[in-house]
Amino acid sequence: MTKLKCSCQSPVLIVSALAMLAAPSQLGVAATAGSNLSSIHFKVVADAKVVVPVKVNGAGPFDFVLDTGTSETMIDSDLVAQVKLPITGTTIMTGLRKSSVLLTAHADSLELAEATVKDLDLSVVQLSELKSRYPRARGIVGEDFLRNFDFLLDNRQHLLQMEKGTGPMAETLTGEHVPLSKPNYQGETTLNALMLIVKVPELRPEGLRVLLDSGAFAPILFWSAYRGPRSMGAEGGREVI
């Protein structure tokens, strides 16, 4: 089966992966006895990218970028060879400008702090662009991993908290709760995408569907959503804002 991966990007925010966004009532959520809540401090590197330590089949940890705008978890081809992951097939990655066919490799387990997902197929990539800004990058944690948890990105403390099942996180977070929209990109249903409807009356009265993406340092607006004057971009003669 062909999988569509959306690699669009927008800014770092507090996220609940199941059904809502929420502002924390305090910095972080205290774990209770018997809860499924795990915490880990992350670091921020080039262009505000969130980096977390990840174990692959028990090996590591390795530095992975946490990216809520990427639907499938990716792993550097060199790391696939290093930890001897079996190749399982191919997947199609659809980006802003082009689509690519990638190999997939199977991991028996992927661990981030105490949060573990078993039997996950990873997209095999060469992270040359990311490595040019952060040489230690070995992969990207996407929504196929994160969808198994509620999670909180606490930017002030550089703290990531993840909770599997019901627990104190949903009860502790207060503030406005924003429902997620049905994932859709250019008429195609996308997998594992955190989509929101935002109001921008100057652009579109009915609202814009946007992707919540921790892998970007600034908001990005597709030119198809822009109704003002346009200029020709230098890249391939495409219209850009």
N, C-alpha and C positions, 0 to 999 in steps of 0.2 A: 504494500500500500504506500502510495506517495504521501509524504508529510510536507506541509508547508510551514516554513519557519519564518517568522517576522523578525527582522533585525533592526527595526526602527528604534529611535532613542529619544528620551526626555529626562528631567532631573531627579536627583536622589530625594526620596520621600519616605514617610512612615507607611508601612504596608501591612494589611492583613490579607493573606493569600486566599481565603475562602470566600467571603462575601462582602467585605466592607473595608473602608479606610477609617482610621481613628487617630485622634491626637492623644498622647499619653497624659494621664493625670499626674504622673511623676516620672522621673528619669529612670526608666527600666521597670520591670515587673519582678517582684520578689517570688522566688520559687517556694512552693510549699511541699511538705513531706508527701511523697508518692506522686507528685506531679510529673508530667512529661515535658517540662520546660527546661531548655538548655540555653546557656549564654556563652558568648565568646566576643572578645574585643577584636575589631577589624582595624585595618590601616587604610588610609586614603593616599593614593599615588597619583600619577599624571592625569590631569584633566578630571580630577575628583572621582576617580574610579575606586570602588570599594573592593578591597582585597581580603580574602579569608583563607585560612589553612584547611586544605581538603586532603583526606586520605583516599586512595584508590586501591581497592582490594587489600586494605590494611597497610599499604606502603605509603610513605610520606611522613608528615604532611607536605603538600605542595601548594604554592600560591596560585589561587584561582580568583578571577574577578567575579564578583556577584552582580548579575545583570538581570533585573526583572523584566527587561524588554526582549530578552532572548528566550525563545520557546523551548529550545533543546540545549542541553548541556554539551559543551565542546571540550575537547582535549587535544593538546598539542601532539602532533604525530611522533615527535621524539619520545614523549612520555609513554605513548602506546607501546613503542618498542621496548622501553626501559622496564615497564611492569608486565610486559608480555600479554597484552590483552588480545583476545581473538577478534578478527574482523568478521562481522556478521552480515553486511550488506551495504546498501547505499541509502541516502536520503537527499532531498532537494532543499537547499537553503535559498529562500527568496529574500532579497534585500531591496534597498531603495532603487538601485540602478540595474541590477542583473540577478540572475539565478545561477546557482552552482550545484553540481552533483558532488556529494561528499561520501566518503566511506563511513561506516559506523562500526564501532568496537564495543564489545560487551564487558561491562564491569559487574562482578558479583556483588560489590557493595561500594557505595560512595558515602563517606563520613564527613560531616561538618560539625565540630564539637561533638555532642552526644547524639546529634540528629543523623540517622542513617537511612538510606534508601537502597534497597537491594534490587538486583537484576535490572540494571539500567543500561540502555544502549546510548553511547556517546558519539557525537559527530566528530570525526577526525579532521583537524584543520592544521594549517601552518600559521602560527600566530605572529608572523613577521612584523605586521604593522603595530600590534600591541606590544611586542617585545622591543620594538625600536624606542618605545616610551617607558616600558618597564620590563627589563630583560629577564626578570625572575618569573614572569607569568607562564603558567603551564596549562591553563584552561579557563573556561568560563562556566560558572554555575548558572543554569537557566531555570525556567519555570517548570520543566518536567521534574526537577528535584524539589523546588520550592513549593509546588502545589500540594505536597503532602503535609504541609504545616501552616499554622498561623505564624506570622513572624513580624518582628518589630525592628526597624532600623532606627536606632537612637543616635542621631548625628552629633549631638553635643558630647556624648560620652564615648562615641565610636564603639557602640555596643550593638551586637546582633543577638536577638533572642528568638528562639524557635520553639513552638509547642505543637505536639501531635495529639489530636483528639481534643476533647473539652477540658478546660482548666481555667486558671486564674487570669490569663491574659485578656480574654474577651470581657470579663467582668471588671477588670481594672481600668481598661482604656475608656476614656470619656471624650466628650466632644462630638462634633457632627460626624455622622456615619454616612458614607457615600456608597451607594450600590454600584457594583461593577456592571458593565455593559456586555452584551453578547459579543464575543470576539469575531471580528470581521475585517478583512483587508482586501480592498479592491474587488468586492463581491465574493471572495472566497472565505470560507470559515477557517480560521487559524487555530492552531493548537496552543494551549497553555499561555494565553495572552491576557494581561491585566488591562482591560479597556474601560475608560470612563467617558461620560458625556459632560463636556464643559460648555458654558455659555460665553460666547464672544459675539455680542449683537452686531458689532461692526462688520463681522465676516459672514455669519450665518445665524439668523434668528432662532432656528430650530436646534442649535447646538452642534458642536463638533465632537466626533469620536476620537479620543486620543489614547495613546499607549503610555502606560506608566513605566518608565524605564530608568533604573538606577545606573545604567551604564553610560549615560550621557551627562555632559557638563552644562547643557543649556537646552531650552525648549526648541523643538524643530516643527515647523509648519510646512506641510506639503503644499506646493504651489497650486494644486487643484482646489484647495480650500480657500485660496486668496482671490479676492475679487477686485483688488485695486490695480494700479499700473504695475507692469512687469518689465524686467530688463533681461536681456539675453546673457546667460552665464557663460563663463569661459570654458566650462567643462562640457564638451560635446555639443555646444550650441543649444543646450536645454534651457528652458525658462526657469529661473530661480528667483527667490526673494532676497 
